[in-house]
Amino acid sequence: MSPELRFGIIGCGEVAVDTCMAIGATGGASIAMLMDTRPEVLRDLAEVYSAPTTTEVEDVLQNPAVDAVYIATPHDTHVPIGIRAARAGKHILMEKPIATTLEDADALIAACRENGVALGVAFYAQTDSNVNHARHLVRAGLLGEIISVRFSLLADKPTTYWQAGYSQRVQTDWRTHKAQAGGGVLMMNTIHDLNTLHWVTGLEPRKVYAEVDTLATEVEVEDTAGAVIRYANGAIGTIHAGSALRGGYHQDARGTRVYGTQGQLILGPMVFAYLAQPPEGGRPNTWQEIQVPGARGGREAMVEGFVGAVREGREPPVTGAAARQALEVVLAAYRSAEEGRPVTLPL
């Protein structure tokens, strides 16, 4: 391997800009090639990173200067491109979701294993210092027995989001179509929180009952969802998610709430803990923000974690199996809503 992990970027739309910035800020990593089907999307990134460009995926996969690929294309193309990359011997950092079906997720995981390449997925929890401290508190028993979880995603996406994302960088309507996106607010957003919850608590979902609908947006995917999840330990979780909830969060603290018999966590952009018996130096029965000195988080920490794992021959922080677990809960919710009954996991 070269002194740096050299990335080929496949799909240079909205989220790829942030990932390129994270790669640029990560020691031992660089951008070797940029690919998008639209040449005009490549120009600014090519100037910033002095990298060659192409409109063909195969050019990236056959480039010997590319060690790994970051794939940020419409959701339904993740696995076909990922399998081609694995067969070309490229390590893969996949934008979430890993796939839109469990069969596709399994096929990608198998292809990476068979070809000896690493597969990481762009979730943040596993590389966030503050979230990992919360995980330590749970594993140390300081939350007691977990009895309830509340997921809330109260988004107010502008109408223009569906045609060009938040940044308006690329005009495309793939987010509006179920076949391409795989789903709406659950697949695009809540899946992050499902990954975080499982990483922090290890709770295993066993039954999902959900209702989803498109009530306020002219798209095929859901903009409103509610669900109940029963976990193996008996805990009950609820999901309240929407992408067209006018006014958004207001004063409700963002994040997934985890309720235990000895305290509560809020896992959001900021992480808070309320513990009856906190670690030494903490105040009992008082809300405190978790701030690990020198804490790392966000996309830079995610990229850094992937790069370090590949260079050291370790499993990436967010494995294909972890991403599959979050996907399975989303798909169970969709199946439940379609069939009008609770769905048992595993699917």
C-alpha positions in Angstrom: 0.0 0.0 0.0 1.2 3.5 -0.7 2.1 5.9 2.2 -1.4 7.3 1.9 -4.8 5.7 1.4 -5.8 7.1 -1.9 -9.5 7.5 -2.5 -11.6 7.5 -5.6 -14.8 9.5 -5.1 -17.7 7.9 -6.9 -20.6 10.5 -6.8 -19.7 14.1 -6.2 -23.0 15.5 -5.0 -23.9 17.1 -1.8 -22.6 14.8 0.9 -19.4 14.0 -1.1 -18.2 17.6 -0.6 -18.1 17.1 3.2 -16.4 13.7 2.8 -13.8 15.2 0.5 -13.1 17.9 3.1 -12.8 15.2 5.8 -10.3 13.1 3.6 -8.3 16.3 3.0 -8.1 16.9 6.7 -7.1 13.3 7.5 -3.4 12.4 7.7 -2.5 9.4 5.6 -5.3 9.9 3.1 -5.7 11.7 -0.2 -8.0 12.0 -3.2 -6.7 10.3 -6.3 -9.7 10.6 -8.6 -13.2 12.1 -8.8 -16.1 10.6 -10.6 -19.6 11.8 -11.4 -21.8 11.4 -14.4 -22.1 15.2 -14.7 -18.9 16.9 -15.7 -20.0 20.3 -14.3 -20.3 18.8 -10.8 -16.6 17.8 -10.9 -15.0 21.1 -11.6 -14.8 22.8 -8.2 -13.6 19.6 -6.4 -11.0 19.0 -9.1 -9.6 22.5 -8.6 -9.5 22.2 -4.8 -8.0 18.7 -4.7 -5.9 18.7 -7.9 -7.3 15.4 -8.8 -8.2 13.9 -12.3 -11.8 13.5 -13.1 -14.0 11.1 -15.1 -17.6 10.4 -15.8 -17.1 6.6 -15.8 -17.1 4.4 -12.7 -14.8 1.9 -14.5 -12.1 4.5 -14.8 -11.9 4.7 -11.0 -12.0 1.0 -10.5 -9.2 0.3 -13.0 -7.0 3.2 -11.7 -4.0 1.7 -9.9 -3.5 4.9 -8.0 -6.9 4.3 -6.2 -6.7 2.2 -3.1 -10.2 2.8 -1.8 -13.5 4.2 -3.1 -16.0 6.4 -1.3 -19.5 5.7 -2.9 -22.1 8.5 -2.6 -24.5 7.7 -5.4 -28.3 7.1 -5.3 -29.1 4.4 -2.8 -30.2 1.7 -5.3 -26.8 1.9 -7.0 -24.7 1.4 -3.8 -24.5 -2.4 -4.0 -23.9 -2.8 -7.8 -21.1 -0.3 -7.7 -19.8 -1.7 -4.4 -19.6 -5.3 -5.7 -17.7 -4.1 -8.8 -15.3 -2.2 -6.5 -14.7 -5.2 -4.3 -13.9 -7.3 -7.3 -11.5 -4.7 -8.5 -9.7 -4.9 -5.1 -10.7 -1.5 -3.8 -11.5 -1.0 -0.1 -15.0 0.6 0.3 -16.4 3.4 2.4 -20.1 3.3 1.6 -22.4 6.2 2.2 -25.5 5.1 4.2 -27.6 3.2 3.8 -25.5 0.2 2.9 -28.3 -1.0 0.6 -32.0 -0.8 0.1 -32.6 -4.6 0.7 -31.1 -7.1 3.0 -30.3 -9.4 0.1 -28.2 -6.6 -1.5 -26.5 -5.9 1.8 -25.6 -9.5 2.2 -24.3 -9.7 -1.3 -22.0 -6.7 -0.8 -20.7 -8.0 2.5 -20.0 -11.3 0.9 -18.2 -9.7 -2.1 -16.0 -7.7 0.2 -15.1 -10.8 2.3 -14.4 -12.9 -0.7 -12.1 -10.3 -2.3 -10.3 -9.4 0.9 -11.3 -5.7 1.0 -12.5 -3.6 3.9 -16.1 -2.4 4.0 -17.0 0.6 6.1 -20.3 2.6 6.2 -20.7 6.3 6.8 -22.3 6.3 10.3 -20.8 8.5 13.0 -21.6 6.9 16.4 -18.8 4.4 16.4 -16.1 7.1 16.0 -17.7 9.9 18.1 -15.8 10.3 21.4 -18.8 11.6 23.4 -21.1 8.9 22.1 -18.5 6.3 23.0 -18.3 7.7 26.6 -22.1 7.3 26.8 -21.6 3.7 25.6 -19.1 3.2 28.4 -21.7 4.5 30.9 -24.3 2.0 29.7 -21.9 -0.9 29.6 -20.7 -0.1 33.1 -24.3 -0.4 34.3 -24.8 3.2 35.3 -28.0 3.6 33.4 -29.4 0.5 35.1 -31.8 -1.7 33.1 -32.9 0.0 29.9 -36.6 0.1 29.8 -37.5 2.6 27.1 -36.2 4.4 24.0 -37.5 7.3 22.1 -36.4 8.2 18.6 -37.4 11.5 17.3 -36.6 13.0 13.9 -38.5 16.3 13.6 -37.2 17.7 10.3 -38.6 20.5 8.3 -37.1 19.9 4.9 -37.6 22.7 2.3 -39.5 21.7 -0.9 -36.3 22.3 -2.9 -34.6 19.5 -0.9 -36.3 16.8 -3.0 -34.9 18.1 -6.3 -31.4 19.2 -5.2 -30.7 18.4 -1.6 -29.9 21.0 1.0 -27.0 22.6 -0.9 -28.7 22.7 -4.3 -25.5 21.4 -5.7 -27.0 18.8 -8.1 -30.4 18.9 -9.7 -31.8 15.4 -9.4 -35.0 13.8 -8.2 -33.8 10.4 -7.1 -34.7 11.1 -3.5 -38.4 11.3 -4.4 -38.6 7.8 -5.9 -39.0 4.7 -3.7 -37.2 2.4 -6.2 -34.0 4.6 -6.1 -34.1 5.9 -2.5 -35.5 2.8 -0.9 -37.6 5.0 1.5 -37.9 8.4 3.0 -37.4 9.8 6.5 -36.7 6.4 8.0 -34.2 5.3 5.4 -32.5 8.6 4.9 -32.5 9.9 8.5 -33.7 7.7 11.3 -31.3 5.0 10.2 -28.5 7.0 11.7 -30.2 7.0 15.1 -30.9 3.3 14.9 -27.2 2.6 14.4 -26.3 4.9 17.3 -28.8 3.2 19.7 -27.5 -0.2 18.9 -23.9 0.8 19.2 -24.4 2.4 22.6 -26.8 -0.1 24.2 -26.5 -3.3 22.3 -30.3 -3.6 22.5 -31.6 -6.2 20.0 -35.0 -5.4 18.3 -37.4 -8.4 18.2 -40.7 -6.9 17.0 -41.7 -3.8 15.1 -45.1 -2.3 14.5 -45.2 0.8 12.2 -47.3 3.2 10.2 -45.8 5.3 7.5 -47.3 7.6 4.9 -46.7 10.5 2.6 -48.9 13.3 4.0 -47.3 16.7 3.2 -44.9 16.2 0.3 -45.3 15.4 -3.3 -42.9 12.4 -3.4 -43.2 8.6 -3.4 -41.3 8.0 -0.2 -42.7 8.5 3.3 -42.5 11.9 5.0 -44.2 10.8 8.2 -43.6 7.7 10.3 -44.5 6.3 13.7 -43.4 2.9 15.1 -43.1 0.8 18.3 -40.2 -1.5 18.8 -40.0 -4.3 21.3 -36.5 -5.3 22.3 -35.2 -8.7 23.5 -34.7 -7.4 27.1 -38.3 -6.2 27.2 -37.6 -2.5 26.6 -40.1 -0.6 24.4 -39.0 2.0 21.9 -41.0 4.5 19.9 -40.2 6.3 16.7 -41.7 9.7 15.8 -40.2 10.8 12.5 -41.1 13.3 9.8 -39.4 15.3 7.1 -42.2 17.9 6.7 -42.9 18.8 10.3 -43.2 22.6 10.1 -41.2 24.3 12.8 -39.0 21.3 13.5 -37.7 20.7 17.0 -38.3 24.1 18.6 -37.2 23.6 22.3 -37.2 19.8 22.2 -33.6 18.6 22.7 -32.5 16.8 19.6 -31.5 13.2 19.9 -32.5 9.7 20.8 -33.5 9.3 24.5 -32.5 6.2 26.3 -34.3 5.6 29.6 -32.9 3.2 32.2 -33.9 2.4 35.8 -31.0 4.5 37.0 -30.9 7.4 34.5 -31.3 8.7 31.0 -29.2 9.6 28.0 -29.8 12.0 25.1 -27.8 11.0 22.1 -27.8 13.9 19.7 -25.5 16.6 18.3 -24.8 17.1 22.0 -24.8 14.1 24.4 -26.3 14.5 27.9 -26.6 12.1 30.8 -28.8 12.1 33.9 -27.6 9.5 36.4 -28.6 8.5 39.9 -25.1 7.2 40.6 -22.7 9.0 38.2 -19.0 8.3 38.0 -16.7 10.0 40.5 -16.9 13.8 40.2 -20.4 13.8 38.7 -23.5 15.2 40.3 -26.3 12.7 41.0 -29.8 13.3 39.5 -28.5 16.3 37.5 -28.4 16.7 33.7 -24.8 17.0 32.5 -23.4 17.3 29.1 -20.8 14.7 28.2 -17.7 16.4 26.8 -14.7 14.2 26.5 -11.5 16.4 26.4 -10.3 16.7 22.8 -13.4 14.8 21.6 -13.6 13.9 18.0 -16.8 13.4 16.0 -18.6 14.0 12.8 -17.4 13.2 9.3 -13.7 13.8 10.0 -13.6 11.2 12.8 -15.6 8.8 10.6 -13.1 9.1 7.8 -10.1 9.0 10.1 -11.4 5.8 11.7 -11.9 4.1 8.4 -8.5 5.1 7.1 -6.7 4.0 10.3 -8.5 0.6 10.2 -7.6 -0.1 6.6 -4.0 0.9 7.0 -3.6 -1.2 10.1 -5.5 -4.2 8.7 -8.3 -3.9 11.3 -12.1 -4.1 10.8 -13.5 -0.6 10.1 -15.4 1.1 13.0 -18.7 0.8 11.2 -18.9 -2.7 9.7 -21.2 -4.0 7.0 -22.9 -6.1 9.7 -23.7 -3.0 11.8 -25.1 -1.1 8.9 -27.2 -4.1 8.0 -28.7 -4.2 11.5 -29.9 -0.7 11.2 -31.3 -1.3 7.7 -33.2 -4.4 9.0 -35.2 -2.3 11.5 -36.1 0.2 8.8 -37.2 -2.6 6.4 -39.2 -4.2 9.2 -41.1 -1.0 9.7 -41.9 -0.7 6.0 -43.1 -4.3 5.9 -45.2 -3.8 9.0 -46.8 -0.7 7.5 -47.5 -2.5 4.3 -49.0 -5.6 5.9 -50.7 -3.8 8.8 -49.3 -6.0 11.5 -46.4 -6.3 13.8 -43.3 -7.9 12.2 -40.9 -10.1 14.0 -37.1 -9.8 13.7 -34.8 -11.1 12.3 -36.6 -10.8 9.0 
